[in-house]
Amino acid sequence: MNALQDSKAVNLVKKLIADVAQNGIIINTVVDDLKALRPYTITEQLPLLAKATRLAAEHIEENETFAIPIPQDEDIEGEDEEIISEVDTVESTPEESLHYFFSLIRDVDKKVNEEELRVYVKALNDY
């Protein structure tokens, strides 16, 4: 998957990362910025990012926090010596998890980040 190319979108993701790192989750600001980011993801035809930004904005707006923990991949060897990926979670604060979520959006062009972002999307859908 391609990363965001528009400089305004890239700067918005950087702002989200910096804001959460410095100030924690300020609900109105984060939700407004996610809503502002979504049109760029649609224009650049990045459906995973469009869905992730929409679900995250809705989740934060409804729950007044980011209650999705950081996913952790654990590789487990099966009987056939196949590697089976099992998703677990890491203990984290809502701020740490949201910061990580935004970092995945920024670097979604890396395969492992795209996979972890899909785990977040599934968790947001299931919440």
Backbone torsions as a table, in degrees:
resi	resn	phi	psi	omega
1	MET	NA	143.5	177.8
2	ASN	-80.1	152.1	174.5
3	ALA	-85.3	165.0	175.5
4	LEU	-59.7	137.1	-178.1
5	GLN	-106.2	-34.2	-177.1
6	ASP	-61.7	128.1	-176.0
7	SER	-62.2	-32.6	177.9
8	LYS	-66.9	-40.0	178.5
9	ALA	-67.1	-43.6	178.8
10	VAL	-61.0	-43.8	178.9
11	ASN	-65.7	-34.5	178.0
12	LEU	-65.9	-41.0	177.0
13	VAL	-64.6	-43.2	177.4
14	LYS	-60.5	-40.2	178.4
15	LYS	-63.8	-44.2	178.7
16	LEU	-59.6	-44.9	179.6
17	ILE	-61.6	-47.5	-178.6
18	ALA	-66.0	-42.3	-179.2
19	ASP	-61.2	-45.8	-178.9
20	VAL	-67.3	-38.6	179.9
21	ALA	-65.5	-40.0	-175.9
22	GLN	-86.6	-39.4	-169.8
23	ASN	-117.2	-3.3	-173.8
24	GLY	77.7	-159.5	-177.5
25	ILE	-92.9	103.6	172.1
26	ILE	-95.9	104.0	-165.9
27	ILE	-51.6	-54.4	-176.3
28	ASN	-60.3	-42.6	-178.5
29	THR	-65.8	-48.5	-178.5
30	VAL	-63.1	-45.7	-179.2
31	VAL	-63.2	-45.8	179.1
32	ASP	-61.0	-42.7	-179.9
33	ASP	-67.1	-38.9	176.6
34	LEU	-63.7	-41.6	178.3
35	LYS	-65.7	-34.2	177.5
36	ALA	-72.4	-30.1	-179.1
37	LEU	-74.9	-34.4	-172.9
38	ARG	-55.2	-45.0	179.8
39	PRO	-58.0	-32.9	177.2
40	TYR	-65.5	-38.6	-179.2
41	THR	-67.6	-33.5	178.2
42	ILE	-72.2	-45.8	179.3
43	THR	-58.6	-39.3	-178.9
44	GLU	-86.5	6.9	177.2
45	GLN	54.9	54.6	177.7
46	LEU	-117.9	79.5	-173.1
47	PRO	-60.4	-34.4	178.4
48	LEU	-63.2	-43.3	179.1
49	LEU	-68.9	-37.2	177.9
50	ALA	-61.4	-45.3	-179.7
51	LYS	-67.8	-42.5	-179.1
52	ALA	-61.6	-44.9	-178.4
53	THR	-67.7	-40.1	178.9
54	ARG	-64.7	-48.9	-178.4
55	LEU	-63.7	-40.1	179.7
56	ALA	-65.2	-43.5	179.0
57	ALA	-61.9	-45.2	179.1
58	GLU	-63.2	-42.8	-178.5
59	HIS	-62.3	-47.1	-178.6
60	ILE	-66.9	-40.5	179.5
61	GLU	-62.8	-43.1	-177.4
62	GLU	-75.9	-37.6	-172.6
63	ASN	-103.0	-8.4	-178.4
64	GLU	56.7	28.2	174.4
65	THR	-167.2	179.0	174.3
66	PHE	-114.9	95.2	-170.9
67	ALA	-90.9	19.2	179.9
68	ILE	-100.9	120.2	-179.5
69	PRO	-73.7	161.8	176.3
70	ILE	-66.2	127.3	176.7
71	PRO	-73.7	149.7	177.0
72	GLN	-132.5	124.0	177.5
73	ASP	-85.7	132.1	173.8
74	GLU	-123.4	124.5	178.2
75	ASP	-87.7	127.5	-179.1
76	ILE	-122.0	130.5	178.3
77	GLU	-82.9	128.8	178.9
78	GLY	-87.8	-177.2	-178.7
79	GLU	-62.7	-31.9	-178.7
80	ASP	-88.5	17.6	-176.6
81	GLU	62.0	16.5	175.3
82	GLU	-81.4	146.5	175.9
83	ILE	-89.5	124.0	178.2
84	ILE	-111.3	126.5	-179.9
85	SER	-88.4	124.2	178.6
86	GLU	-119.2	128.9	-176.7
87	VAL	-91.1	127.3	174.9
88	ASP	-122.5	-176.2	177.6
89	THR	-126.7	157.0	179.0
90	VAL	-104.5	140.2	174.3
91	GLU	-65.6	127.4	-178.5
92	SER	-157.0	160.0	174.4
93	THR	-81.4	160.7	175.4
94	PRO	-56.7	-37.7	179.8
95	GLU	-65.2	-43.8	179.2
96	GLU	-62.7	-42.4	-179.2
97	SER	-66.4	-43.2	179.2
98	LEU	-66.3	-39.1	176.3
99	HIS	-59.4	-45.1	179.1
100	TYR	-64.4	-42.5	177.4
101	PHE	-55.6	-46.9	179.0
102	PHE	-66.1	-35.4	177.0
103	SER	-64.4	-36.8	176.6
104	LEU	-65.5	-40.4	177.4
105	ILE	-62.2	-44.1	-179.6
106	ARG	-60.9	-40.3	-174.6
107	ASP	-112.7	38.1	-175.3
108	VAL	-67.8	-13.4	178.8
109	ASP	-70.4	-11.0	175.2
110	LYS	-89.0	128.8	-173.4
111	LYS	-53.7	-45.7	-178.3
112	VAL	-63.6	-34.8	178.6
113	ASN	-69.0	-39.4	177.1
114	GLU	-61.9	-42.3	179.2
115	GLU	-63.9	-43.0	179.3
116	GLU	-67.9	-34.4	176.8
117	LEU	-65.1	-36.4	176.0
118	ARG	-63.3	-35.9	176.8
119	VAL	-64.5	-42.6	176.3
120	TYR	-60.3	-45.4	-179.1
121	VAL	-60.7	-44.0	177.7
122	LYS	-61.8	-44.4	179.5
123	ALA	-63.3	-39.4	178.0
124	LEU	-65.9	-39.2	177.4
125	ASN	-65.3	-39.8	-176.2
126	ASP	-78.6	-18.0	-173.1
127	TYR	-66.3	NA	NA
